[in-house]
Amino acid sequence: MAIKITDECINCGACEPECPNNAIYEAAEDWKFSDGTTLSGNVVLPNGKTVNADELQEPKDDEVYFIIADKCTECKGFHDEPQCAAVCPVDCCVPDEENEETAEVLLAKQQFLHKE
């Protein structure tokens, strides 16, 4: 399951530098799949969606920090727990019920995002 940031976010920014996948962005910030990953050019994501990893994407939220579910691995392959949730002072980094994934799927996504 990916993590999401709720609207209780106070925009402190503590979570953003903790994400090993660079899946967290400041409110209203454009983003790319290639940010903080080895992805480049046209790629097929593990969910089957085809994207250009270097193309700017629209922000997911204008008010608070947001997490890109296609880049979130709950820190699997890096840490024992999601680091965004561990450092959030207001506990607004919570499981995203709309993006449930098994540990195996999350690890496969982590390897996909960080190919050697």
C-alpha distances in whole Angstrom, upper triangle without the diagonal:
4,7,10,13,15,19,20,20,23,23,24,22,21,18,19,20,18,15,16,15,17,14,15,18,21,22,24,23,23,21,21,19,21,21,20,20,22,21,25,26,25,22,20,16,14,13,17,18,21,21,24,22,25,25,25,22,22,21,18,20,23,23,20,18,15,12,12,9,11,11,9,8,7,11,11,14,16,15,14,12,11,14,14,13,16,19,18,21,20,17,15,12,10,6,6,7,8,5,4,4,7,8,11,9,8,11,13,12,13,16,16,16,19,21,24
4,7,10,13,16,18,17,20,20,21,19,18,14,15,17,15,12,14,12,13,10,12,15,18,18,20,20,20,18,18,16,18,18,17,17,20,19,22,24,23,20,19,15,14,13,17,17,19,19,21,19,22,22,21,19,19,17,15,16,20,20,17,15,12,9,9,6,8,9,6,6,6,10,11,14,15,14,14,12,9,12,11,12,15,17,16,19,18,15,13,10,9,6,5,8,8,6,6,7,10,11,13,11,8,12,13,11,12,16,15,15,17,20,23
4,7,10,13,14,13,17,16,17,16,15,11,13,15,13,11,13,12,13,10,10,13,15,16,18,18,19,17,18,17,19,18,17,18,21,21,24,26,25,23,22,18,17,16,20,20,22,21,23,21,23,23,22,19,19,16,14,15,18,17,14,12,10,7,9,7,10,10,7,8,7,10,12,15,15,14,14,11,8,10,9,8,12,13,12,16,15,12,10,6,5,4,5,9,10,8,9,11,13,13,16,14,12,15,17,14,14,18,18,17,19,22,25
4,6,10,11,11,14,14,15,14,15,11,12,16,14,13,15,14,14,10,9,11,13,13,16,16,17,16,18,17,20,18,18,19,23,22,25,26,26,24,23,19,19,18,21,20,22,21,23,21,23,23,21,18,17,14,11,11,15,14,11,9,7,6,8,8,11,12,9,12,10,13,16,19,18,18,18,14,11,12,10,10,13,14,12,15,13,11,8,6,6,6,5,9,10,9,11,13,16,17,20,17,15,18,20,17,17,21,21,19,21,25,28
4,7,8,7,10,10,12,12,12,10,11,15,14,13,16,16,14,11,9,10,11,11,14,15,17,16,18,19,21,19,19,21,25,24,26,28,28,26,26,22,22,21,24,23,25,24,25,23,24,23,21,18,17,13,11,10,12,11,8,7,6,7,10,11,14,14,12,14,13,15,18,21,20,19,19,16,12,13,9,9,13,13,10,12,11,9,5,5,6,9,9,12,13,13,15,17,20,20,23,21,18,21,23,20,20,24,23,21,23,27,30
4,5,6,10,11,13,14,14,13,14,18,17,17,20,19,18,15,13,13,13,12,15,17,19,19,21,22,25,22,23,25,28,28,30,31,31,29,28,25,25,24,27,25,27,26,28,26,27,26,23,20,18,15,12,10,13,10,8,9,8,10,13,14,17,17,15,18,16,19,21,25,24,22,22,18,15,16,12,11,15,15,11,13,10,9,5,7,7,10,10,12,13,14,17,19,22,23,26,24,21,24,26,23,23,27,27,25,27,30,33
4,5,8,10,13,14,15,14,16,19,19,19,23,22,20,17,14,14,13,11,14,16,19,20,23,23,26,24,25,27,30,30,31,33,32,31,31,27,28,26,29,27,29,28,29,27,28,27,24,21,18,15,12,10,11,8,7,9,10,12,15,16,20,20,18,21,19,22,25,28,27,25,25,22,19,19,15,14,18,17,13,14,11,11,8,10,11,14,13,16,16,18,20,23,26,26,29,27,25,28,29,26,26,30,30,27,30,33,36
4,6,9,11,13,14,14,16,19,19,19,23,23,21,19,16,16,14,13,16,18,21,22,25,26,28,26,26,28,32,32,34,35,35,34,33,30,30,29,32,30,32,31,32,30,31,30,27,24,22,18,16,13,14,10,8,10,12,14,18,19,22,22,20,22,20,22,25,28,27,25,25,21,18,18,14,13,16,15,11,11,7,8,6,9,11,14,15,17,18,20,22,24,27,27,30,29,26,29,31,28,28,31,31,29,31,35,37
4,6,8,9,11,10,12,16,16,16,20,20,18,16,13,12,11,10,14,15,19,19,22,23,25,22,23,25,29,29,31,33,33,32,31,28,29,28,31,29,31,29,30,27,28,27,24,22,20,16,14,12,12,9,6,7,9,12,16,17,21,20,18,20,18,20,23,26,24,23,23,19,16,15,12,12,14,12,9,9,7,8,6,8,11,14,15,18,19,20,22,24,26,26,29,27,24,27,29,26,25,29,29,26,28,32,34
4,6,8,10,11,13,16,16,18,21,22,19,18,14,14,11,11,14,16,20,20,24,25,27,24,24,27,31,31,33,34,35,34,34,31,32,31,34,32,33,31,31,29,29,29,25,23,21,17,16,13,13,10,7,9,12,15,18,20,24,22,21,23,21,22,26,28,26,24,25,22,19,17,13,14,15,13,10,9,8,10,9,11,14,18,19,22,23,23,25,27,30,29,32,31,27,30,32,29,28,32,32,29,30,34,36
4,5,8,9,10,13,14,15,19,19,16,15,12,10,8,8,12,13,16,17,20,22,24,20,21,24,28,28,29,31,32,31,32,29,30,29,32,30,31,28,29,26,26,25,22,20,19,15,15,12,11,9,6,6,10,13,16,19,22,20,19,22,20,21,24,27,24,23,25,21,18,16,13,14,16,13,10,10,10,12,10,12,15,18,19,22,23,23,25,27,29,29,31,30,26,28,30,27,26,29,29,26,28,31,33
4,6,8,9,11,13,15,18,19,17,16,13,12,10,11,15,15,18,19,22,23,24,21,21,24,28,28,30,32,33,33,33,30,31,31,34,32,33,30,30,27,27,27,24,23,21,18,18,15,15,12,10,9,12,15,18,20,23,21,20,22,20,20,24,26,23,22,23,20,17,15,12,13,14,11,9,9,10,12,11,12,16,19,20,24,25,25,26,28,30,29,32,30,27,28,31,28,26,29,30,26,27,31,33
4,5,6,8,10,11,15,16,13,13,9,9,7,10,13,13,16,16,19,20,21,17,17,20,24,25,26,29,30,29,30,27,28,28,31,29,30,27,27,24,24,24,21,20,19,16,16,14,15,13,10,8,11,12,15,18,20,18,17,19,18,17,21,23,20,19,21,18,15,13,10,12,13,10,9,10,12,13,12,12,16,19,19,23,24,23,25,26,28,27,29,28,24,26,27,24,23,26,26,23,24,27,29
4,6,7,7,10,13,15,13,13,10,11,11,13,17,16,19,18,20,21,22,18,17,20,24,25,27,30,31,30,31,28,28,29,32,30,31,29,29,25,26,26,24,23,22,19,19,17,18,16,13,10,12,13,17,18,21,18,16,18,16,15,19,21,18,17,18,16,13,10,8,10,10,6,6,8,11,11,12,11,15,18,19,23,24,23,24,25,26,25,27,26,23,24,26,24,22,25,26,23,23,27,28
4,6,5,7,11,12,10,10,7,9,10,13,16,15,17,16,18,18,19,16,15,17,21,22,25,27,28,27,27,24,24,25,28,27,28,26,26,23,23,24,21,20,20,17,16,16,17,16,12,9,10,10,13,15,17,15,13,14,12,12,16,18,15,14,16,13,10,7,4,8,9,6,6,9,11,11,10,9,12,15,16,20,21,19,21,21,23,21,24,23,19,20,23,20,18,22,22,19,20,24,26
4,5,6,9,10,7,8,5,7,8,11,14,12,14,13,15,15,16,12,12,15,18,19,22,24,25,24,25,22,23,24,26,25,25,23,23,20,20,20,18,17,18,15,15,15,16,15,12,8,9,9,12,14,16,13,12,14,13,13,16,18,15,15,18,15,12,9,7,11,12,10,10,13,14,14,13,11,15,16,17,21,21,20,22,22,23,22,24,23,19,20,22,19,17,20,21,17,18,22,24
4,6,8,10,8,10,8,10,11,15,17,15,16,15,16,16,16,12,11,14,18,19,22,25,26,25,26,23,24,26,28,27,27,24,24,20,20,22,20,20,20,18,18,18,19,19,15,12,13,12,14,17,18,14,14,15,14,13,16,17,14,14,17,15,12,9,9,12,12,10,12,14,17,17,16,14,17,19,20,24,24,22,24,23,25,23,25,24,20,20,22,20,17,20,21,17,17,21,22
4,6,9,8,10,9,11,13,17,19,17,19,17,18,17,17,14,12,14,18,20,22,26,27,25,26,23,23,24,27,26,27,25,25,21,22,23,22,21,22,19,19,19,21,20,17,13,14,12,14,16,17,14,12,13,11,9,13,14,11,10,13,11,9,6,6,10,9,8,10,13,16,15,15,12,15,17,18,22,23,21,21,21,22,20,22,21,17,18,20,18,15,18,19,16,16,20,21
4,5,5,6,7,10,13,16,18,16,17,14,15,14,14,11,9,11,15,16,19,22,23,22,22,19,19,21,23,23,23,21,22,18,19,21,19,19,20,17,17,18,20,20,16,12,12,10,11,12,13,10,8,10,9,7,11,12,10,10,13,11,8,7,7,10,11,11,12,16,17,16,15,12,14,15,16,20,20,18,19,18,19,17,19,18,14,15,17,14,12,15,16,13,13,17,19
4,6,8,10,13,16,19,21,18,18,15,15,13,13,11,8,9,12,14,17,21,22,20,21,18,18,20,22,22,23,21,21,17,18,20,20,19,21,19,19,21,23,23,20,16,15,12,13,13,13,10,9,9,10,7,10,10,7,9,12,12,10,9,10,13,14,14,16,19,21,19,18,15,17,17,18,21,22,19,19,18,19,16,18,17,13,13,15,13,9,12,13,10,10,14,15
4,5,8,11,15,17,19,16,16,12,11,10,10,8,6,6,10,11,14,17,18,16,17,14,15,17,19,18,19,17,17,13,15,17,17,16,18,17,17,19,21,22,19,15,13,10,10,11,10,6,7,8,9,8,10,11,10,12,15,14,11,11,11,14,16,16,17,21,22,20,19,15,17,17,17,20,20,17,18,16,17,16,17,15,12,12,13,10,8,11,11,8,8,12,14
4,6,8,11,14,16,13,13,10,9,9,9,6,5,7,11,12,15,17,19,17,18,16,17,18,21,19,19,17,17,13,14,15,14,14,16,14,14,16,18,19,16,12,11,9,9,11,11,8,8,11,12,11,14,14,13,14,17,16,13,12,11,15,16,15,16,20,21,19,18,15,17,17,17,21,20,18,19,19,20,19,20,18,15,16,17,13,12,14,14,10,11,15,17
4,7,10,13,14,12,12,9,9,8,10,8,8,10,13,13,16,18,18,17,17,14,15,16,18,17,18,16,16,13,14,15,14,12,14,12,11,13,16,17,14,10,8,5,5,8,8,5,6,9,10,10,13,15,14,15,17,15,12,12,10,13,16,15,15,19,19,18,16,13,14,14,14,17,17,14,16,16,18,18,19,16,13,15,16,12,11,15,14,11,13,16,19
4,7,10,12,10,11,9,11,11,13,10,10,13,16,16,19,21,21,20,21,18,19,19,22,20,21,18,19,16,17,17,15,13,13,11,10,11,13,14,11,7,6,4,7,9,11,9,8,12,12,12,15,17,16,16,18,16,12,11,9,12,14,13,13,16,16,15,13,11,13,14,14,18,17,16,18,18,21,20,22,19,16,18,19,16,15,18,18,14,16,20,22
4,6,8,6,8,7,10,12,13,10,12,14,18,17,19,21,22,21,22,19,21,21,23,21,21,18,18,16,16,15,13,11,11,8,9,9,11,11,9,6,5,6,8,12,13,11,12,15,15,16,19,21,19,20,22,19,16,15,12,15,17,15,14,17,17,17,14,13,16,17,16,20,19,18,21,21,24,23,25,23,20,22,22,19,18,21,20,17,19,22,24
4,6,6,9,10,13,15,16,13,15,18,21,21,22,24,25,24,25,23,25,24,26,24,24,21,21,19,18,18,14,13,12,9,10,9,9,9,7,4,7,9,11,15,17,15,15,19,18,19,22,24,22,22,24,22,18,16,13,16,18,16,14,16,16,17,14,14,17,19,18,22,21,21,23,24,27,27,29,26,23,25,26,23,22,25,24,21,22,26,28
4,6,9,11,14,17,19,16,18,20,24,23,24,25,26,26,26,24,26,25,27,24,25,22,22,20,20,18,15,13,11,7,8,6,5,5,5,5,7,10,12,15,17,17,17,20,20,21,25,27,25,25,27,24,20,19,16,18,20,18,16,18,17,17,14,15,17,19,18,21,20,20,24,25,28,28,30,28,25,27,28,24,24,27,26,23,25,28,31
4,7,9,13,16,18,16,18,21,24,23,23,24,24,25,25,23,26,25,26,23,23,20,20,19,18,16,12,11,8,5,7,6,4,7,8,8,9,12,13,16,18,18,18,22,22,24,27,29,27,28,30,27,23,22,19,21,24,22,20,21,21,21,18,18,20,22,20,23,22,22,25,27,30,30,32,29,26,29,29,25,25,28,26,23,26,29,31
4,6,10,13,15,12,15,18,20,19,20,21,22,22,23,22,24,24,25,22,22,18,18,16,15,13,10,9,8,5,8,8,8,10,10,9,9,11,12,16,17,16,17,21,21,22,25,26,25,26,28,26,22,21,18,21,23,21,20,22,22,22,19,18,21,22,21,24,22,22,25,26,29,29,30,27,25,27,27,23,23,25,24,21,23,26,28
4,7,11,12,11,14,16,18,17,17,17,18,19,20,19,22,22,22,19,19,15,14,13,12,10,6,6,5,5,9,10,10,13,13,12,11,12,11,15,15,15,17,20,22,22,25,26,25,27,29,27,23,22,20,23,25,24,22,25,25,24,21,20,22,23,21,24,22,21,25,25,28,28,29,26,24,26,26,22,22,24,22,19,21,24,26
4,7,9,7,11,12,15,13,14,14,16,16,17,16,19,19,20,17,16,13,12,10,9,8,5,5,7,7,9,12,13,15,14,12,11,10,9,13,12,11,14,17,19,19,22,23,22,24,26,24,21,20,18,21,23,22,21,24,24,24,21,19,21,21,20,23,21,19,23,23,25,25,26,23,21,22,22,18,18,20,18,15,17,20,22
4,5,5,9,10,12,10,10,11,12,12,14,13,16,17,17,14,13,10,9,6,6,6,5,6,9,10,12,15,16,19,18,15,13,12,10,13,11,10,13,16,19,19,21,21,21,23,26,24,21,21,19,22,25,24,24,27,27,26,23,21,23,22,21,23,21,19,22,22,24,24,24,21,19,21,20,16,16,18,15,12,15,17,19
4,6,8,7,9,7,8,10,10,10,11,10,13,14,14,12,11,8,8,5,7,8,8,8,12,12,13,16,19,21,19,16,14,12,9,11,9,7,11,14,16,16,18,18,19,21,24,22,19,20,19,22,24,24,24,27,27,26,23,20,22,21,19,22,20,17,20,19,21,21,21,18,16,17,16,12,13,14,12,9,11,13,16
4,6,5,6,5,6,8,10,10,13,12,15,16,17,15,13,10,9,5,6,8,10,11,14,15,16,19,21,23,22,19,17,15,12,14,12,10,13,15,18,17,19,18,18,21,24,23,21,20,20,23,25,24,25,28,29,28,26,23,24,24,22,25,23,21,23,22,23,23,22,20,18,18,17,14,13,14,12,9,10,12,14
4,6,8,8,9,12,14,14,16,15,17,19,20,18,17,13,12,8,8,10,10,11,14,14,15,18,19,21,19,16,14,13,11,14,12,10,12,15,17,16,18,18,17,20,23,22,19,18,17,21,22,21,22,25,26,25,23,20,22,22,22,25,23,21,23,22,24,23,23,21,18,19,18,15,14,15,14,10,11,14,16
4,7,9,11,14,16,15,17,15,17,19,21,19,19,16,15,11,11,14,14,15,17,17,18,20,22,23,20,17,16,13,12,14,13,10,12,13,15,13,15,15,14,16,20,19,17,16,16,19,20,20,21,24,26,24,23,20,22,22,22,25,24,21,23,21,23,21,21,19,17,16,17,14,12,13,12,9,9,12,13
4,5,8,12,14,12,14,13,14,17,18,17,16,14,13,9,11,14,14,15,18,18,19,22,24,25,23,19,17,15,13,14,12,9,11,12,15,13,15,14,13,17,20,20,17,17,18,21,22,22,23,27,28,26,25,21,23,22,22,25,23,20,22,20,21,19,19,17,15,14,14,11,9,10,9,5,5,8,10
4,6,10,12,11,13,13,14,17,18,17,16,14,13,9,11,14,16,17,20,21,22,25,27,29,26,23,21,18,16,17,14,12,15,15,18,16,17,15,16,19,22,23,21,21,21,24,25,26,27,30,32,30,28,25,26,25,25,27,26,23,24,22,23,21,20,18,16,15,14,12,11,10,8,6,5,6,8
4,7,9,7,10,10,12,15,15,14,12,10,9,6,8,11,13,14,18,19,20,23,25,28,26,22,20,17,15,16,12,11,14,15,19,18,18,17,18,21,24,24,22,22,22,25,27,27,28,31,32,30,28,25,26,25,24,26,24,21,23,21,22,21,20,18,16,16,14,12,11,11,8,6,8,8,11
4,7,7,11,12,15,17,16,15,12,10,7,5,6,9,12,14,18,20,21,24,26,29,27,24,22,20,17,18,15,14,17,19,22,21,22,21,21,25,28,28,25,25,25,28,30,30,30,34,35,33,31,28,29,28,27,29,27,24,26,24,26,25,24,21,20,20,18,15,15,15,12,10,11,11,13
4,6,10,12,15,17,16,14,10,8,5,5,6,8,12,14,18,20,21,25,27,29,28,26,23,21,18,19,16,16,20,21,25,24,25,24,25,28,31,30,28,28,28,31,33,33,33,36,37,35,33,30,31,30,28,30,27,25,27,25,27,27,26,23,22,22,20,17,18,17,14,13,14,14,16
4,7,10,13,14,12,10,7,6,4,6,8,9,13,14,17,20,21,25,27,30,29,26,24,21,18,18,15,16,19,21,24,24,25,24,26,29,31,31,28,29,28,31,33,34,34,37,37,36,33,30,31,29,27,28,26,23,25,24,26,26,24,21,21,22,19,16,18,17,14,13,15,15,17
4,6,9,11,9,8,6,6,6,7,10,11,14,15,18,20,20,24,27,29,28,25,22,20,16,16,12,13,17,18,21,22,21,21,23,26,28,28,26,27,26,29,31,32,32,35,36,33,31,28,28,26,24,26,23,20,22,20,22,22,21,18,18,18,15,13,15,14,10,11,13,12,15
4,7,8,6,6,4,6,9,9,13,14,16,16,19,21,20,24,27,30,28,26,22,19,16,15,11,13,16,17,21,21,21,21,23,26,27,27,25,27,26,28,31,32,32,35,35,33,30,27,27,25,22,23,21,18,19,18,20,20,18,15,16,17,14,12,14,14,10,11,14,14,17
4,5,5,5,6,7,10,10,13,14,16,15,18,19,18,22,25,27,25,23,19,16,13,11,8,9,12,13,17,18,17,18,20,22,24,23,21,23,23,25,27,28,28,32,32,29,27,24,23,21,19,20,17,14,16,14,16,17,16,12,13,14,11,8,11,12,8,9,13,13,17
4,5,7,9,11,14,13,17,18,19,18,20,21,20,23,27,29,27,24,20,17,14,12,8,10,12,12,15,17,15,16,19,21,22,22,20,23,23,24,26,28,28,32,31,29,27,23,22,20,18,18,16,13,14,11,13,14,12,9,10,11,8,7,10,10,8,10,13,13,17
4,6,9,11,14,14,18,18,19,17,19,20,18,22,25,27,26,23,20,17,13,11,8,11,13,13,16,18,17,19,21,23,24,23,21,23,23,24,27,29,28,32,31,28,26,23,21,18,16,16,14,11,12,11,13,15,14,10,11,14,11,9,13,14,11,13,16,17,20
4,6,10,13,14,17,18,19,18,20,21,20,24,27,29,28,26,22,19,16,14,11,14,16,16,20,21,21,22,24,26,27,26,24,27,26,28,30,32,31,35,34,32,29,26,25,22,20,20,17,14,16,15,17,18,17,13,15,16,13,12,15,16,13,14,17,17,21
4,6,10,11,15,14,16,14,16,18,17,21,24,27,26,24,20,18,14,13,10,13,15,17,20,22,21,23,25,27,28,27,25,26,26,27,30,31,30,34,33,31,28,25,24,22,19,20,17,15,17,16,19,20,19,15,16,18,16,13,16,17,14,14,18,18,22
4,7,9,12,12,14,13,16,18,18,22,25,28,27,25,21,19,15,15,12,14,17,19,22,23,23,24,26,28,30,29,26,28,27,29,32,33,32,36,35,33,30,27,27,25,22,23,20,18,20,19,22,23,21,18,18,20,17,15,17,17,14,14,17,17,21
4,6,9,8,11,10,13,16,16,20,22,25,25,22,19,17,14,14,11,13,16,18,22,22,23,24,25,27,29,28,26,27,26,28,31,31,30,34,33,32,29,26,26,25,22,24,21,19,21,20,23,24,23,19,19,20,18,15,17,17,14,13,16,17,20
4,5,5,9,10,13,16,17,21,23,26,25,23,20,18,15,16,13,14,18,20,23,23,24,24,25,28,30,29,27,27,26,29,31,31,31,34,34,33,30,27,28,27,25,27,24,22,24,23,26,26,25,22,21,22,20,17,18,18,15,13,16,16,19
4,6,8,9,13,15,16,20,22,24,23,21,18,16,13,15,12,11,15,17,20,20,21,21,22,25,27,26,24,24,23,26,28,28,28,32,32,30,28,25,26,25,23,25,23,20,23,22,24,24,23,20,19,20,18,15,15,16,12,10,13,14,16
4,7,9,13,15,17,20,21,24,24,21,19,18,15,17,15,14,18,20,23,23,24,24,24,27,30,29,26,25,24,28,30,29,29,32,33,32,29,27,28,27,26,28,26,23,26,25,27,27,27,24,22,23,21,18,18,19,16,13,15,16,18
4,6,10,13,15,18,19,22,22,20,18,17,15,17,15,15,18,21,24,24,26,26,26,29,31,30,27,27,25,28,31,30,29,32,32,31,29,26,28,27,25,27,25,23,26,26,28,29,28,25,24,25,23,20,20,21,18,16,18,19,22
4,7,9,12,15,16,19,19,17,15,15,13,16,15,15,18,21,23,24,26,26,26,28,31,29,26,25,23,26,29,28,27,30,30,29,26,24,26,26,24,26,24,22,26,26,29,29,29,26,24,25,24,21,21,22,20,17,19,21,24
4,7,9,12,13,17,16,15,13,13,10,13,13,13,16,19,21,22,24,26,25,27,29,27,24,24,22,24,27,26,25,28,27,27,23,22,23,23,20,23,20,19,23,23,26,27,27,24,22,24,23,19,20,22,19,17,20,22,25
4,6,9,10,13,14,13,12,13,11,14,14,15,17,21,22,24,26,28,27,29,31,28,24,24,22,24,27,26,24,27,26,25,22,21,22,22,20,22,20,19,23,24,27,28,29,26,24,26,26,22,23,25,22,20,23,25,28
4,5,7,10,10,9,8,10,9,13,14,14,16,19,20,22,24,26,26,26,28,26,22,22,19,21,24,23,21,23,22,22,18,18,19,20,18,20,18,18,22,23,26,27,28,25,23,25,25,21,22,25,23,20,23,25,28
4,7,9,9,9,6,8,8,10,12,13,14,18,18,20,23,25,25,25,27,24,20,20,17,19,22,22,19,22,20,20,16,15,16,17,14,17,15,15,19,20,24,25,26,23,21,24,24,20,21,24,22,20,23,26,29
4,6,6,7,6,9,10,13,15,16,16,20,20,22,25,27,26,26,28,24,21,21,17,18,22,21,18,20,18,18,14,14,16,17,15,18,16,17,20,22,26,27,29,26,23,26,27,23,24,27,25,23,25,29,32
4,6,8,9,12,14,17,19,19,19,23,23,25,28,30,29,29,30,27,23,23,19,21,24,22,19,21,19,20,16,17,19,20,19,21,20,21,24,26,30,30,32,29,27,30,30,27,27,30,28,26,28,31,34
4,7,9,13,15,18,20,20,20,23,23,24,28,30,29,28,29,26,22,22,18,19,22,20,17,18,16,17,14,15,17,19,18,21,20,21,24,27,30,30,33,30,27,30,31,28,28,31,30,27,29,33,35
4,6,10,13,15,18,18,17,20,19,21,24,27,25,25,26,22,19,18,14,15,18,16,13,14,13,14,11,12,14,17,16,19,19,19,22,24,27,27,30,27,25,27,28,25,25,28,27,25,27,30,33
4,7,10,13,16,15,14,17,16,18,21,23,22,21,23,19,16,15,11,13,16,14,12,14,13,13,10,10,13,15,15,18,18,18,20,22,25,25,27,25,22,24,25,22,21,25,24,21,23,27,29
4,7,9,12,12,11,14,14,16,19,21,20,20,21,18,15,14,11,13,16,15,13,16,15,14,11,9,12,13,12,15,15,14,17,19,21,22,24,21,19,21,22,19,19,22,21,18,21,24,27
4,6,9,8,7,11,11,13,15,18,17,17,19,16,12,13,10,12,15,15,13,17,16,14,12,9,11,11,10,14,13,12,14,15,18,18,20,18,15,17,18,15,15,18,18,15,18,21,24
4,5,5,6,10,11,13,15,18,17,18,20,17,14,15,13,15,18,18,17,20,20,18,15,13,13,13,11,14,12,11,14,14,17,18,19,16,14,16,16,13,13,17,15,13,16,19,22
4,5,5,8,10,12,14,16,17,17,18,16,13,15,13,15,18,19,18,21,20,18,15,12,12,11,8,11,10,7,10,10,14,14,16,13,11,14,14,11,12,15,14,12,16,18,22
4,6,8,11,13,14,16,17,18,20,18,15,17,16,18,20,21,21,24,24,22,19,16,16,14,12,14,12,9,11,11,14,14,15,11,10,13,12,8,10,13,11,10,13,16,19
4,6,9,10,12,13,14,15,17,16,13,14,13,16,18,19,19,23,23,20,18,15,15,14,13,16,15,11,13,12,15,14,15,12,10,11,11,8,8,11,10,7,11,13,17
4,6,7,9,11,12,13,14,12,9,11,11,12,15,16,16,20,20,17,15,12,12,11,10,13,13,10,11,10,12,12,13,11,8,10,12,8,8,12,12,10,12,15,19
4,5,6,8,9,10,11,10,8,11,11,13,15,17,17,21,21,18,17,13,13,11,12,14,14,11,11,9,10,9,10,9,5,7,9,7,6,10,11,10,11,14,17
4,5,9,9,9,9,7,5,8,9,9,11,13,14,18,18,15,14,11,10,9,10,13,14,11,11,10,10,9,12,11,7,9,12,10,9,13,14,13,14,18,20
4,6,5,5,7,6,5,7,9,10,11,13,15,18,19,17,17,13,13,13,14,17,18,15,14,13,13,10,12,12,8,9,12,11,8,12,14,12,12,16,18
4,5,6,7,7,8,10,13,13,14,16,18,22,23,20,19,16,15,14,15,17,18,15,14,11,10,7,9,10,6,6,9,9,7,10,12,12,12,15,17
4,6,8,10,11,12,15,16,16,18,21,24,25,23,23,19,19,18,19,21,22,18,17,14,13,10,10,11,8,6,9,10,7,8,11,11,10,13,14
4,7,9,9,10,13,14,14,16,18,22,23,21,21,18,18,18,19,22,23,20,19,17,16,13,14,14,11,10,13,12,9,11,14,12,11,14,15
4,6,7,7,11,12,11,13,16,19,21,18,19,16,16,16,19,21,23,20,19,17,16,13,15,16,12,11,15,15,12,14,17,16,15,18,19
4,7,9,12,12,11,14,16,19,20,18,19,16,16,15,18,20,22,19,18,16,15,11,14,16,13,12,16,16,14,16,19,18,18,21,22
4,6,9,8,7,11,13,16,17,14,15,12,12,12,15,17,19,17,16,15,14,12,15,16,12,13,17,16,14,17,19,18,19,22,23
4,6,6,6,9,10,14,15,12,12,9,9,10,12,15,17,15,14,14,14,12,16,15,12,13,16,15,13,17,18,17,17,21,23
4,5,5,6,9,12,14,12,12,9,11,13,15,18,20,18,18,17,18,16,19,19,15,16,19,17,15,18,20,17,18,21,23
4,5,6,6,10,11,9,9,6,9,11,13,17,18,17,17,18,19,17,20,20,16,17,20,18,16,20,21,18,19,23,25
4,6,5,9,9,6,7,5,7,9,12,15,18,16,17,17,18,17,20,20,17,18,21,19,18,22,23,21,22,25,27
4,6,8,10,8,10,9,10,13,16,19,21,20,20,20,20,18,22,22,18,19,23,21,19,23,24,22,23,26,28
4,6,9,8,10,9,12,15,17,21,23,22,22,22,23,21,25,24,21,22,25,23,21,24,26,23,23,27,29
4,6,5,7,7,10,13,16,19,21,20,21,22,23,22,26,25,21,23,26,24,22,26,27,24,25,29,31
4,6,8,10,12,16,18,21,24,23,24,25,27,26,29,28,25,27,30,27,26,29,31,28,29,32,34
4,6,8,11,15,17,19,22,22,23,25,26,26,29,28,25,27,30,28,27,30,31,29,30,34,36
4,6,7,11,13,16,19,19,19,21,23,22,26,25,22,24,27,25,24,28,29,26,28,31,34
4,6,10,11,14,16,16,18,20,22,22,25,24,21,24,26,23,23,27,27,25,27,30,33
4,7,9,12,14,14,15,16,18,18,21,20,17,20,22,20,19,23,23,21,23,27,29
4,6,9,12,12,12,14,16,16,20,19,16,19,21,19,19,23,23,22,24,27,30
4,6,9,8,8,11,13,13,17,15,13,16,19,17,17,21,21,20,23,26,29
4,5,6,7,10,13,14,17,15,13,17,18,16,17,21,21,20,22,25,29
4,5,6,10,12,15,17,15,15,18,19,18,19,23,22,22,25,27,31
4,6,10,13,16,18,15,15,18,19,17,19,22,21,21,24,26,30
4,6,10,13,14,11,11,15,15,13,15,18,17,17,20,23,26
4,7,10,12,10,10,13,14,13,15,18,18,18,21,23,26
4,7,8,6,6,10,11,10,12,15,15,16,18,20,23
4,5,5,6,9,10,11,12,14,15,17,19,20,23
4,5,5,6,9,10,10,12,14,15,17,18,21
4,5,5,6,9,10,11,12,14,15,16,19
4,5,5,6,9,10,10,12,14,15,18
4,5,5,6,9,10,11,12,14,17
4,5,5,6,9,10,11,12,15
4,5,5,6,9,10,10,13
4,5,5,6,9,10,13
4,5,5,6,9,11
4,5,5,6,9
4,6,6,9
4,6,10
4,6
4
